[in-house]
Amino acid sequence: MTGEAICALDDLDDPGARGFTLGSGKARRDIFLVRRDVAVFAYVNRCPHANQRLDARPGRFLTMDETQIICGGHAALFRIEDGFCTSGPCVGQHLEAIAVEVVDGVVRVAPDNR
């Protein structure tokens, strides 16, 4: 995969999360990356329950202990590794995953995920 470069792996805290905007206009898509060790997971920045941004407090995607993704709107909890909701009003639903990979220290999004 040789998709669009999003950021350097070293730009992400470990563990940590950071939001990004891909595209513009009608093609604009707000996403966020979560890093755990050398693994990077990416999701669309939308809660499946209320169709709102997860980071009600800008840039805050993780619980205080940084072990789960949290929706700032209603505190739903999601697993980092697959976006599965384990607690809250959308239990059993998933965040929309974005395919990414790390190549030579750069996080890239898959071309078909732009």
N, C-alpha and C positions, 0 to 999 in steps of 0.2 A: 504494500500500500504506500503510495507516495502522495498523501493528501496535504491539505493546508496546514502549515505550521501554526500552532497556537501559542506555545511558550516553551521556554527551556524547562526541563525537569527540575533543575535547581531553583527555578522561580516559585516552585510549590513547596510549602512547608511539609515536613514529614513527621507525623501525619498532618494533613491540612487540606483546605479546599479553597477554591477561588473561582469567581464568575467571569465569563467572557461573553462577548457578543460576536456572532458570526454573521456575515452578510449585512445587507442594508435594505431599507424599504420593505416590500412585501416578503423578501427573502430573509429578512432579519430573524435571527434565532438566538435567544439567550440560553446559554448552557453553563454548567459548572463542572470543574474537574476536582476529583478527590484523589489525593496521593496517600498511599500506605506502603511504606518501604519503596521498592522500585515499581510497584504496580500503580497504574493510573486508571481511574474509572471516570466516565463522563456521562452526564445526564442533561436532559432538557430542564431548564429551571422553571418547572411547573408542577404543582401538586396535583395528583390525579383526583383528589376530592373536590377542591374548590377552584381548580384551574387558575390558581394565583401563584405568584413567585414564591419560592421556598424561603428566600432570604428577606423576610420582612424587615430585618435589620441588615442593611446592605453588607454583603460579604460573609455573613454568618450562615453556614450550611451545616455545621456539625454540632453535636451535643457538647456540653462542657468537657466531658472526658474524651472527646474526639473518637468515639467508637461507633457512632451511628450518625446518619443524616437526619436532620430535624426540620420540619416545616415550621417556620416562625409564625405562621398564621393560626395554627391550631394544634401544634406540638405533635403531629404524627411523626412516627419514627420509622426509618428505612434502613435496611442493611446496606453497607457501603458496597459490598462486592456484587450485588445484583439489583439493588434498588427496590427490593421487596418490602412492603409496608408491614411492620410487625405490631404496631400500636397506633390507635387513633381511629378517626372516622373512615379511613380508606384501607383498613386491614385487608390483606390479601391482594391488593392491587400493586402495580409496579410503577416506578418512575420510568420515563422513556429514555432508554439507553442510547448512547452515541458511541459508535466504534472509534476507538483511538489506539494509537500505538506510540511507543517511544523509539525513535531512531536516532542514533548518535547523540543522545542527550536532549533531543527535541521532541515534544509531544505534538503529534499530528492527528488530525481528524480524517476519517475515511472520506474519499471524494464523494461517495453517494450519501453522506450524512450532512452535507452542507445545506 
